[in-house]
Amino acid sequence: MVQLPTPTQRRPSAGRRIYDLLRGQMADGPLPPGSPVVSTRALAAELGVSRTTVTAVYEQLAAEGFLATAPGRAARVAGTLRAPAPSQTAAIRQPSRAPSLSAYGRRVADRQMQALPGAEPARYDFLYGALAARDFPTLAWRRAYQAALLRQQHNLSYIAPEGDLSLRRALQGYLRRTRGIVCDAEQILMVHGSQQAIDLCARLLLDSGDAFAFENPGYPMARHCFEAAGARLLPIAVDEHGIDTDRLPEDERVRLAYVTPSHQFPLGGVLPISRRQALLRWASRRRAWIVEDDYDGEFRYGQRPIDALQSIDTEGRVIYVGTFSKALSPQLRLGYLVLPHALAPVFRQAKRLADRHAPALDQQVLAALIGNGIYERHVRRMRRENERRRSTLLQAIERYLPGNARVDGTAAGLHVVLWLPSFKAHDEPALAAAARGEGVGIYPVSPLFAPAASRGQARPAGFILGYASLTTAQIEEGIRLLARAIVK
């Protein structure tokens, strides 16, 4: 018979409570296989609940195979292998063996990636990639979103993996106006941010044992993607102009080069035309692909944005990666690829396999904002606002920090790199901890260097300072407190 709970054990969620009770008694022994269970009428009366509730529980247990029922016969515990009661599953001991993973899974598991920022940001947090929430065009987005939401649709179904056609056409015009890119809408593929774009490039263009050229220092999440695909890193030094094209490898296995020519990440160099042409000649000679990550090319100060490398590619070797994370929000998770015609079909197929397509409604909203000019006006406004922030940051560094402090990457983007020659690279963690003790978040540059290539190099301590999420007053106070942390 079913052992009934005492009145003090009864809880309001009657159905779930009865379900867990019966499952537990099947697992613990009071209800062994083949034993009868009390009738629904009797159990309902005993527990003070409706018979309908108990009947629903019995039907659920029967559907899951725990009870055997037949018309006119009492229900019995099924004579099959019993699963643990729900309350016991959390206590199941974890297997001692490591999980069996694919080669790709093992490479991902072995990645030593930077920890994500803590849940509690510093009071004055110079986190690169963060934007001020107040800068988001909330009213314009809400109006466009409501209009898209109320637009009549025949049905709610999947869209093409390459994305909403109206957005791709709007982007086609926008990229021609602002980045010098001439392309067809069919070459544009909408993705979940630039990170998915890079991941697709890694999966589709690299095999295990291939090699890839990579800026050093450079964007670590891209490096991790390519290495997770099994490719071998070939770090290429950068200088004040960007990647040193004289050092590009002639390795037979090199299949790809990843570059940030409009604003080298993190040091900020702009690749001159001579090096751009050399890079394209190298790609043509090696039959290699170039992944151009234009992560913040819209933000250049004092001059118009530099045209994309893709705009002078005559052989279809450049894959252009763009994002809305820096102009709108990293939480939006929308980016895009401009692909050579030869690659567009396979990238569309891969996108379809990955997640069907990027969010359709958000794409419609973006199409409307680009089409009516609101997006470009927003970008111009943010360029002016971020130029003020940058100026405040540079003035505060000059005012408060030691005279030998040096700053790179000031001509464009949403961050700078601060070098402190009085300290060495190995001092970065201690300096970052001291700054956080003053309520200031700064982020060491060392993790952006390829580990093997940076060993033995004598470098000063360096930090990435993002400024797009702070007010000018916060920037001023943050640098003042940083100076206090440094001299302690």
Number of C-alpha atoms within 10 A of each C-alpha: 10 16 11 14 13 8 9 6 8 14 11 7 8 16 19 13 15 22 18 15 18 23 19 19 15 23 18 13 9 14 20 16 18 14 18 18 17 15 18 20 14 12 19 18 13 11 17 12 14 15 17 13 15 24 17 14 21 24 15 14 19 17 12 10 16 23 23 20 18 8 6 6 10 14 20 20 22 20 14 11 10 16 13 15 18 14 11 11 10 10 8 8 7 7 7 6 6 6 9 8 11 9 13 14 13 13 16 18 12 10 12 9 12 10 6 6 11 7 6 6 14 19 14 25 22 26 22 17 17 19 22 13 12 8 16 15 14 12 9 15 18 12 13 19 20 12 14 18 14 8 8 8 9 5 6 6 8 10 15 17 21 26 24 21 18 17 23 23 18 18 22 20 19 18 18 14 12 16 20 18 21 15 20 16 18 19 21 26 26 29 27 18 22 24 18 22 26 23 18 20 23 24 16 13 16 22 16 14 13 20 23 26 23 26 26 25 25 26 21 18 15 21 23 20 22 28 23 23 24 21 23 20 19 19 25 22 19 21 15 14 17 26 30 18 19 12 12 20 18 10 13 9 17 24 20 26 24 23 24 28 25 29 28 30 28 23 25 25 23 20 24 14 11 9 17 19 16 15 21 24 15 20 21 16 10 17 13 20 22 26 24 23 28 22 22 24 25 23 26 21 16 9 9 12 18 19 19 22 28 27 16 17 17 10 12 17 22 25 24 22 26 23 27 19 20 20 21 22 19 16 11 14 19 24 22 24 28 27 24 21 13 11 16 17 15 11 22 22 13 16 23 16 11 12 11 17 21 25 18 16 15 20 21 20 23 22 21 22 22 19 18 11 11 16 21 17 13 19 16 15 13 20 20 15 15 25 23 13 24 25 13 20 24 16 13 19 22 16 14 16 19 15 11 11 14 15 19 16 20 20 19 26 28 26 27 25 22 23 21 22 16 12 15 14 19 15 14 21 15 11 23 19 16 20 23 20 14 18 18 25 23 28 23 20 21 20 16 19 18 21 12 9 15 16 9 7 8 10 15 18 21 26 23 22 23 26 29 26 23 22 17 20 11 19 26 21 16 26 25 18 20 25 19 15 19 17 10 7
